[in-house]
Amino acid sequence: MNKKQPINSNQLSFSIGRPLTVLLEEVQNSNSDRNLKQAAEQILEALQTFETANNPGVSKSARTSQAIYKIFTK
């Protein structure tokens, strides 16, 4: 059975402003939910792909550059 855990406002406020990669790595290292760990790993892989695509030496259209910029700034 899945029990919903109460929201801890201290944890939420502590997370605000921290890099997403740090939060995802913490989820991977400290959570026992296998599905959540796997999701965090997939998001980390996607972030690494975006970072690679955002490198100055990578050829891309202006539209692609703009989309990557929006992803990193939201």
N, C-alpha and C positions, 0 to 999 in steps of 0.2 A: 504494500500500500504506500502511496505517496502522501506524505504529510507536508503541508505548506508551512514553511518556517516564517515566523514573524519578521518583518522588515526591521533591520537595525539601522536607525538613522545615523548613528555614529559611523558605521561602516560606509554608508552611502556618502556622507559628507567627506570622509577621508579619501574616497575614491575620486572625487571631483578634481579635475585638473591633473591627474596622473596620466602618464602615457598609456595608451591602450595596450601596447605590447607588454608593459609591466603588469597590468591587471590580468591579461590573458595568461601570462606565465604563472602568476600567483594562483589562478584558477586551476591550471594544470597541476601544480605542485601541492595544492592544499585541499583539493576537493576529492571526495570519494566517488562521486557520480561519474561513471564511465562515459555516458553520453555527453555530459557537460565538458569533460576533459577532451573528448574527441572534437566537439564543436570548437573549443578554444584553440585546439591544434589547427583545425581547418582555417579559422579566422587568421591565425598567425601566418600560415602559409600564404593566404590571400594578401595580407599586408606586405609580406616580403616580395610578392610578385609586383604589387603596386610600387613599392620602393625601387625595385629594379627597373620597372617601366618608367619611373620618374627620373632616372639618372640622365644627366645632360647629354651623354654620348649616345643615348638610344633615340633612333629616328622615330618620330610619331607626328601625326597630324595635329593641327592647332586644337581641333575638337577633342582629340584624345587627351592632349595636355590639359585642357580645361576640365575634363571629366576627372582626371587623376587629381588635379588641384582641389576640386570640390570634395572628393573623397577624403583627402587628407585634412581639410579644414572644417569638416562637419563633425 
